[in-house]
Amino acid sequence: CTAPLCLQALLRLSPSKHSSPPSLSVKTLLSSANLVFQLEMAAQEVASQPSDTLATLKTESETLKTKLEEERAKLHDVELHQVAEKTEALGQFVMKTRRTLKGHGNKVLCMDWCKDKRRIVSSSQDGKVIVWDAFTTNKEHAVTMPCTWVMACAYAPSGCAVACGGLDNKCSVYPLSLDKNENLAAKKKSVAMHTNYLSACCFTNSDMQILTSSGDGTCALWDVESGQMLQSFHGHAADVLCLDLAPSETGNTFVSGGCDKKACVWDMRTGQCAQSFETHESDINSVRYYPSGDAFASGSDDATVSLFPSCIFFKWRLLFGGYNDYTINVWDVLKGTRVSILFGHENRVSTLRVSPDGTAFCSGSWDHTLRIWA
């Protein structure tokens, strides 16, 4: 239909009185018609090219995908259970209580080690935060908070400050000094403010930034000096109960767990959830990164511990878990077997941390005490 329409237009534009012989006009018209036909054919050819190109690209894509799978197969690691079958079982495991720290008047809810591998900070339902010398069991500092249920505490990387918070919805930082009689409350600095209770806090690789999680369903990164929120993290559908920073120099990721039964890995630079895991059947109340940062473990009220590895590892094989039955279970993460059960606490084990050098660990309990095991 296109060519006749063009011809009609050409005829309509021709003058009524020709200045040249009529035969010349017919030749011109035929020549124009031929040109239009050629243009049409060219247009059809161009129109057919994209589909041919798409087919070619699909073929190339499939070829590249096949090559990629072949390369992956060359580097493919074996399954974890296959490695475990060839690995020797751990020898006799002996670990017992070396120190007992007594001083809290109610349930111990949280604790953290100082980088010097000697000092410990703990918080309790009695509203107190205590800094301990783990070698001598002496109390070096004690702070009475304005509320009970101090659910979170953390040591600063430098060892010169501690952070804590709970039902006051705040995260407060207290500078420490060598003067054990100094009034720490006078130097208190309120850094973070949530709209619900503070469930956990953790300094980044600097004393100047701190991560917090809350019953308001969010996590946040704060500047300690100004008290300004640097980044917020939204993704949990219920209370966030715990968090842990990835052990790396950059410290750009952390993991959190909550009442929505999810464990979320976050990118601190973007505020986005990089990955989430839903394997538990109840609240996740504890998350911890593997020392190399290649995996993390989560503990839940469903009485299970889950390990989420990104690769197979061999250097560290022990995983410690505190339970409601007053015991601490020691697991071989490679074989997935329990190698020991530790007894000593007289109530629920609520918190547990391995020392920075890995030579000991400390547990806190609802029996008002902390125990150091080695």
LINWOBEL-V812057 format. One record per pair of residues at least 4 apart in sequence whose ideal C-beta (glycine too) atoms are under 8 Angstrom apart, sorted by sequence separation. I is the first residue (numbers start at 0). J is the second residue. If there is no record, write none. Layout:
BEGIN
i->{I & I}
j->{J & J}
END
This chain:
BEGIN
i->{0 & 1 & 2 & 3 & 4 & 5 & 6 & 7 & 8 & 9 & 13 & 14 & 17 & 19 & 20 & 21 & 22 & 23 & 24 & 25 & 26 & 27 & 28 & 29 & 30 & 31 & 32 & 33 & 34 & 35 & 36 & 37 & 38 & 39 & 40 & 41 & 42 & 43 & 44 & 47 & 48 & 49 & 50 & 51 & 52 & 53 & 54 & 55 & 56 & 57 & 58 & 59 & 60 & 61 & 62 & 63 & 64 & 65 & 66 & 67 & 68 & 69 & 70 & 71 & 77 & 78 & 79 & 80 & 81 & 82 & 103 & 112 & 113 & 123 & 132 & 154 & 155 & 164 & 182 & 183 & 193 & 202 & 213 & 222 & 235 & 247 & 257 & 266 & 279 & 288 & 289 & 299 & 308 & 322 & 331 & 344 & 353 & 354 & 364 & 19 & 77 & 113 & 122 & 123 & 131 & 132 & 144 & 155 & 164 & 176 & 181 & 203 & 212 & 213 & 221 & 222 & 245 & 247 & 256 & 265 & 266 & 289 & 298 & 299 & 321 & 322 & 330 & 331 & 354 & 363 & 364 & 112 & 113 & 122 & 123 & 131 & 132 & 154 & 155 & 164 & 191 & 202 & 203 & 212 & 213 & 221 & 222 & 244 & 245 & 256 & 265 & 266 & 288 & 289 & 298 & 299 & 321 & 322 & 330 & 331 & 353 & 354 & 363 & 364 & 17 & 112 & 113 & 121 & 122 & 131 & 132 & 154 & 155 & 163 & 164 & 202 & 203 & 211 & 221 & 222 & 245 & 255 & 256 & 265 & 266 & 288 & 289 & 297 & 320 & 330 & 331 & 353 & 354 & 362 & 111 & 120 & 121 & 130 & 131 & 153 & 162 & 163 & 175 & 201 & 202 & 210 & 211 & 220 & 221 & 244 & 245 & 254 & 255 & 264 & 265 & 287 & 296 & 297 & 319 & 320 & 329 & 330 & 352 & 361 & 362 & 110 & 111 & 120 & 129 & 130 & 152 & 153 & 162 & 174 & 191 & 200 & 201 & 210 & 219 & 220 & 244 & 245 & 254 & 263 & 264 & 286 & 287 & 296 & 319 & 328 & 329 & 351 & 352 & 361 & 110 & 120 & 121 & 130 & 152 & 153 & 162 & 163 & 173 & 200 & 201 & 210 & 211 & 220 & 243 & 254 & 255 & 264 & 286 & 296 & 297 & 319 & 320 & 329 & 351 & 361 & 362 & 13 & 110 & 119 & 120 & 129 & 130 & 151 & 152 & 161 & 162 & 173 & 200 & 209 & 210 & 219 & 220 & 242 & 243 & 253 & 254 & 263 & 264 & 286 & 295 & 296 & 318 & 319 & 328 & 329 & 351 & 360 & 361 & 109 & 110 & 118 & 119 & 129 & 151 & 160 & 161 & 174 & 199 & 200 & 208 & 209 & 219 & 220 & 242 & 252 & 253 & 263 & 285 & 286 & 294 & 295 & 306 & 317 & 318 & 328 & 329 & 350 & 351 & 359 & 360 & 109 & 118 & 128 & 129 & 151 & 160 & 173 & 199 & 208 & 218 & 219 & 242 & 252 & 262 & 263 & 285 & 294 & 317 & 318 & 327 & 328 & 350 & 359 & 360 & 107 & 108 & 118 & 119 & 127 & 128 & 149 & 150 & 151 & 160 & 161 & 173 & 174 & 197 & 198 & 208 & 209 & 217 & 218 & 241 & 242 & 252 & 253 & 261 & 262 & 283 & 284 & 294 & 304 & 317 & 318 & 326 & 327 & 348 & 349 & 359 & 107 & 108 & 117 & 118 & 127 & 149 & 150 & 159 & 160 & 172 & 173 & 197 & 198 & 207 & 208 & 217 & 241 & 251 & 252 & 261 & 262 & 283 & 284 & 293 & 294 & 316 & 317 & 326 & 348 & 349 & 358 & 107 & 108 & 117 & 127 & 128 & 149 & 150 & 159 & 171 & 172 & 197 & 198 & 207 & 217 & 239 & 240 & 241 & 251 & 261 & 283 & 284 & 293 & 294 & 304 & 316 & 326 & 327 & 348 & 349 & 106 & 117 & 126 & 127 & 148 & 155 & 158 & 171 & 196 & 197 & 203 & 206 & 207 & 216 & 239 & 240 & 250 & 251 & 260 & 262 & 282 & 293 & 315 & 316 & 325 & 327 & 347 & 10 & 103 & 105 & 106 & 126 & 147 & 148 & 171 & 172 & 191 & 193 & 195 & 196 & 217 & 239 & 240 & 279 & 281 & 282 & 294 & 326 & 344 & 346 & 347 & 9 & 100 & 104 & 105 & 126 & 144 & 146 & 147 & 151 & 170 & 171 & 190 & 194 & 195 & 216 & 238 & 260 & 280 & 281 & 289 & 293 & 325 & 345 & 346 & 103 & 105 & 126 & 146 & 169 & 170 & 191 & 193 & 195 & 216 & 235 & 237 & 238 & 260 & 279 & 281 & 302 & 313 & 325 & 344 & 346 & 100 & 104 & 118 & 126 & 128 & 142 & 144 & 146 & 169 & 170 & 193 & 194 & 195 & 208 & 216 & 218 & 237 & 252 & 260 & 262 & 276 & 280 & 291 & 302 & 317 & 325 & 327 & 345 & 6 & 9 & 103 & 125 & 126 & 127 & 145 & 169 & 170 & 193 & 216 & 217 & 235 & 237 & 260 & 261 & 279 & 296 & 298 & 325 & 326 & 344 & 104 & 124 & 126 & 144 & 169 & 215 & 216 & 232 & 235 & 236 & 260 & 289 & 291 & 298 & 325 & 103 & 124 & 128 & 168 & 169 & 193 & 214 & 218 & 235 & 258 & 262 & 279 & 290 & 291 & 323 & 327 & 344 & 6 & 124 & 168 & 213 & 214 & 236 & 257 & 258 & 290 & 322 & 323 & 5 & 6 & 103 & 123 & 168 & 193 & 213 & 235 & 257 & 279 & 289 & 304 & 306 & 321 & 322 & 344 & 5 & 102 & 122 & 144 & 164 & 168 & 170 & 212 & 256 & 278 & 321 & 343 & 122 & 162 & 168 & 169 & 191 & 212 & 235 & 256 & 321 & 102 & 122 & 168 & 212 & 234 & 256 & 276 & 321 & 2 & 5 & 122 & 166 & 167 & 170 & 191 & 212 & 256 & 321 & 100 & 121 & 130 & 142 & 165 & 190 & 211 & 232 & 234 & 255 & 264 & 276 & 320 & 341 & 120 & 165 & 210 & 254 & 319 & 2 & 100 & 120 & 128 & 140 & 164 & 190 & 232 & 262 & 1 & 2 & 120 & 210 & 254 & 319 & 98 & 101 & 128 & 140 & 188 & 191 & 218 & 262 & 327 & 98 & 100 & 102 & 118 & 164 & 190 & 296 & 2 & 99 & 163 & 172 & 189 & 191 & 218 & 230 & 233 & 1 & 98 & 162 & 188 & 232 & 234 & 102 & 140 & 170 & 231 & 260 & 325 & 108 & 109 & 114 & 118 & 139 & 162 & 198 & 199 & 204 & 230 & 232 & 108 & 109 & 111 & 113 & 120 & 122 & 142 & 143 & 170 & 198 & 199 & 201 & 203 & 216 & 234 & 254 & 256 & 319 & 321 & 325 & 105 & 108 & 109 & 110 & 111 & 112 & 114 & 142 & 198 & 199 & 201 & 240 & 241 & 246 & 315 & 108 & 109 & 111 & 114 & 115 & 120 & 122 & 140 & 195 & 198 & 199 & 201 & 210 & 212 & 240 & 241 & 243 & 245 & 256 & 321 & 114 & 204 & 240 & 241 & 242 & 243 & 244 & 246 & 113 & 128 & 130 & 142 & 168 & 204 & 212 & 240 & 241 & 243 & 246 & 247 & 262 & 327 & 150 & 151 & 156 & 160 & 204 & 246 & 150 & 151 & 153 & 155 & 159 & 162 & 164 & 203 & 218 & 220 & 245 & 148 & 150 & 151 & 152 & 153 & 154 & 156 & 150 & 151 & 153 & 156 & 157 & 111 & 156 & 155 & 170 & 172 & 201 & 243 & 153 & 108 & 210 & 151 & 203 & 290 & 109 & 86 & 89 & 89 & 133 & 79 & 82 & 79 & 76 & 77 & 76 & 94 & 92 & 116 & 131 & 133 & 116 & 106 & 109 & 110 & 112 & 116 & 108 & 109 & 111 & 114 & 89 & 107 & 108 & 110 & 112 & 116 & 119 & 121 & 88 & 106 & 107 & 112 & 123 & 94 & 88 & 92 & 95 & 86 & 92 & 94 & 96 & 86 & 88 & 95 & 121 & 89 & 112 & 83 & 119 & 82 & 83 & 110 & 83 & 110 & 79 & 109 & 108 & 107 & 107 & 106 & 107 & 106 & 110 & 107 & 106 & 107 & 97 & 105 & 107 & 104 & 103 & 103 & 101 & 101 & 100 & 99 & 100 & 99 & 100 & 99 & 100 & 98 & 99 & 98 & 96 & 97 & 96 & 97 & 96 & 97 & 95 & 94 & 95 & 94}
j->{4 & 5 & 6 & 7 & 8 & 9 & 10 & 11 & 12 & 13 & 17 & 18 & 21 & 23 & 24 & 25 & 26 & 27 & 28 & 29 & 30 & 31 & 32 & 33 & 34 & 35 & 36 & 37 & 38 & 39 & 40 & 41 & 42 & 43 & 44 & 45 & 46 & 47 & 48 & 51 & 52 & 53 & 54 & 55 & 56 & 57 & 58 & 59 & 60 & 61 & 62 & 63 & 64 & 65 & 66 & 67 & 68 & 69 & 70 & 71 & 72 & 73 & 74 & 75 & 81 & 82 & 83 & 84 & 85 & 86 & 107 & 116 & 117 & 127 & 136 & 158 & 159 & 168 & 186 & 187 & 197 & 206 & 217 & 226 & 239 & 251 & 261 & 270 & 283 & 292 & 293 & 303 & 312 & 326 & 335 & 348 & 357 & 358 & 368 & 24 & 82 & 118 & 127 & 128 & 136 & 137 & 149 & 160 & 169 & 181 & 186 & 208 & 217 & 218 & 226 & 227 & 250 & 252 & 261 & 270 & 271 & 294 & 303 & 304 & 326 & 327 & 335 & 336 & 359 & 368 & 369 & 118 & 119 & 128 & 129 & 137 & 138 & 160 & 161 & 170 & 197 & 208 & 209 & 218 & 219 & 227 & 228 & 250 & 251 & 262 & 271 & 272 & 294 & 295 & 304 & 305 & 327 & 328 & 336 & 337 & 359 & 360 & 369 & 370 & 24 & 119 & 120 & 128 & 129 & 138 & 139 & 161 & 162 & 170 & 171 & 209 & 210 & 218 & 228 & 229 & 252 & 262 & 263 & 272 & 273 & 295 & 296 & 304 & 327 & 337 & 338 & 360 & 361 & 369 & 119 & 128 & 129 & 138 & 139 & 161 & 170 & 171 & 183 & 209 & 210 & 218 & 219 & 228 & 229 & 252 & 253 & 262 & 263 & 272 & 273 & 295 & 304 & 305 & 327 & 328 & 337 & 338 & 360 & 369 & 370 & 119 & 120 & 129 & 138 & 139 & 161 & 162 & 171 & 183 & 200 & 209 & 210 & 219 & 228 & 229 & 253 & 254 & 263 & 272 & 273 & 295 & 296 & 305 & 328 & 337 & 338 & 360 & 361 & 370 & 120 & 130 & 131 & 140 & 162 & 163 & 172 & 173 & 183 & 210 & 211 & 220 & 221 & 230 & 253 & 264 & 265 & 274 & 296 & 306 & 307 & 329 & 330 & 339 & 361 & 371 & 372 & 24 & 121 & 130 & 131 & 140 & 141 & 162 & 163 & 172 & 173 & 184 & 211 & 220 & 221 & 230 & 231 & 253 & 254 & 264 & 265 & 274 & 275 & 297 & 306 & 307 & 329 & 330 & 339 & 340 & 362 & 371 & 372 & 121 & 122 & 130 & 131 & 141 & 163 & 172 & 173 & 186 & 211 & 212 & 220 & 221 & 231 & 232 & 254 & 264 & 265 & 275 & 297 & 298 & 306 & 307 & 318 & 329 & 330 & 340 & 341 & 362 & 363 & 371 & 372 & 122 & 131 & 141 & 142 & 164 & 173 & 186 & 212 & 221 & 231 & 232 & 255 & 265 & 275 & 276 & 298 & 307 & 330 & 331 & 340 & 341 & 363 & 372 & 373 & 121 & 122 & 132 & 133 & 141 & 142 & 163 & 164 & 165 & 174 & 175 & 187 & 188 & 211 & 212 & 222 & 223 & 231 & 232 & 255 & 256 & 266 & 267 & 275 & 276 & 297 & 298 & 308 & 318 & 331 & 332 & 340 & 341 & 362 & 363 & 373 & 122 & 123 & 132 & 133 & 142 & 164 & 165 & 174 & 175 & 187 & 188 & 212 & 213 & 222 & 223 & 232 & 256 & 266 & 267 & 276 & 277 & 298 & 299 & 308 & 309 & 331 & 332 & 341 & 363 & 364 & 373 & 123 & 124 & 133 & 143 & 144 & 165 & 166 & 175 & 187 & 188 & 213 & 214 & 223 & 233 & 255 & 256 & 257 & 267 & 277 & 299 & 300 & 309 & 310 & 320 & 332 & 342 & 343 & 364 & 365 & 123 & 134 & 143 & 144 & 165 & 172 & 175 & 188 & 213 & 214 & 220 & 223 & 224 & 233 & 256 & 257 & 267 & 268 & 277 & 279 & 299 & 310 & 332 & 333 & 342 & 344 & 364 & 28 & 121 & 123 & 124 & 144 & 165 & 166 & 189 & 190 & 209 & 211 & 213 & 214 & 235 & 257 & 258 & 297 & 299 & 300 & 312 & 344 & 362 & 364 & 365 & 28 & 119 & 123 & 124 & 145 & 163 & 165 & 166 & 170 & 189 & 190 & 209 & 213 & 214 & 235 & 257 & 279 & 299 & 300 & 308 & 312 & 344 & 364 & 365 & 123 & 125 & 146 & 166 & 189 & 190 & 211 & 213 & 215 & 236 & 255 & 257 & 258 & 280 & 299 & 301 & 322 & 333 & 345 & 364 & 366 & 121 & 125 & 139 & 147 & 149 & 163 & 165 & 167 & 190 & 191 & 214 & 215 & 216 & 229 & 237 & 239 & 258 & 273 & 281 & 283 & 297 & 301 & 312 & 323 & 338 & 346 & 348 & 366 & 28 & 31 & 125 & 147 & 148 & 149 & 167 & 191 & 192 & 215 & 238 & 239 & 257 & 259 & 282 & 283 & 301 & 318 & 320 & 347 & 348 & 366 & 127 & 147 & 149 & 167 & 192 & 238 & 239 & 255 & 258 & 259 & 283 & 312 & 314 & 321 & 348 & 127 & 148 & 152 & 192 & 193 & 217 & 238 & 242 & 259 & 282 & 286 & 303 & 314 & 315 & 347 & 351 & 368 & 31 & 149 & 193 & 238 & 239 & 261 & 282 & 283 & 315 & 347 & 348 & 31 & 32 & 129 & 149 & 194 & 219 & 239 & 261 & 283 & 305 & 315 & 330 & 332 & 347 & 348 & 370 & 32 & 129 & 149 & 171 & 191 & 195 & 197 & 239 & 283 & 305 & 348 & 370 & 150 & 190 & 196 & 197 & 219 & 240 & 263 & 284 & 349 & 131 & 151 & 197 & 241 & 263 & 285 & 305 & 350 & 32 & 35 & 152 & 196 & 197 & 200 & 221 & 242 & 286 & 351 & 131 & 152 & 161 & 173 & 196 & 221 & 242 & 263 & 265 & 286 & 295 & 307 & 351 & 372 & 152 & 197 & 242 & 286 & 351 & 35 & 133 & 153 & 161 & 173 & 197 & 223 & 265 & 295 & 35 & 36 & 154 & 244 & 288 & 353 & 133 & 136 & 163 & 175 & 223 & 226 & 253 & 297 & 362 & 134 & 136 & 138 & 154 & 200 & 226 & 332 & 39 & 136 & 200 & 209 & 226 & 228 & 255 & 267 & 270 & 39 & 136 & 200 & 226 & 270 & 272 & 141 & 179 & 209 & 270 & 299 & 364 & 148 & 149 & 154 & 158 & 179 & 202 & 238 & 239 & 244 & 270 & 272 & 149 & 150 & 152 & 154 & 161 & 163 & 183 & 184 & 211 & 239 & 240 & 242 & 244 & 257 & 275 & 295 & 297 & 360 & 362 & 366 & 147 & 150 & 151 & 152 & 153 & 154 & 156 & 184 & 240 & 241 & 243 & 282 & 283 & 288 & 357 & 151 & 152 & 154 & 157 & 158 & 163 & 165 & 183 & 238 & 241 & 242 & 244 & 253 & 255 & 283 & 284 & 286 & 288 & 299 & 364 & 158 & 248 & 284 & 285 & 286 & 287 & 288 & 290 & 158 & 173 & 175 & 187 & 213 & 249 & 257 & 285 & 286 & 288 & 291 & 292 & 307 & 372 & 196 & 197 & 202 & 206 & 250 & 292 & 197 & 198 & 200 & 202 & 206 & 209 & 211 & 250 & 265 & 267 & 292 & 196 & 198 & 199 & 200 & 201 & 202 & 204 & 199 & 200 & 202 & 205 & 206 & 161 & 206 & 206 & 221 & 223 & 253 & 295 & 209 & 165 & 267 & 211 & 267 & 357 & 199 & 313 & 316 & 317 & 361 & 308 & 311 & 311 & 310 & 311 & 311 & 329 & 329 & 354 & 369 & 371 & 355 & 346 & 349 & 350 & 352 & 356 & 349 & 350 & 352 & 355 & 331 & 349 & 350 & 352 & 354 & 358 & 361 & 363 & 331 & 349 & 350 & 355 & 367 & 339 & 334 & 338 & 341 & 333 & 339 & 341 & 343 & 334 & 336 & 343 & 369 & 338 & 361 & 333 & 369 & 333 & 334 & 361 & 335 & 363 & 333 & 363 & 363 & 363 & 364 & 364 & 365 & 365 & 369 & 367 & 367 & 368 & 359 & 367 & 369 & 367 & 367 & 368 & 367 & 368 & 368 & 368 & 369 & 369 & 370 & 370 & 371 & 370 & 371 & 371 & 370 & 371 & 371 & 372 & 372 & 373 & 372 & 372 & 373 & 373}
END
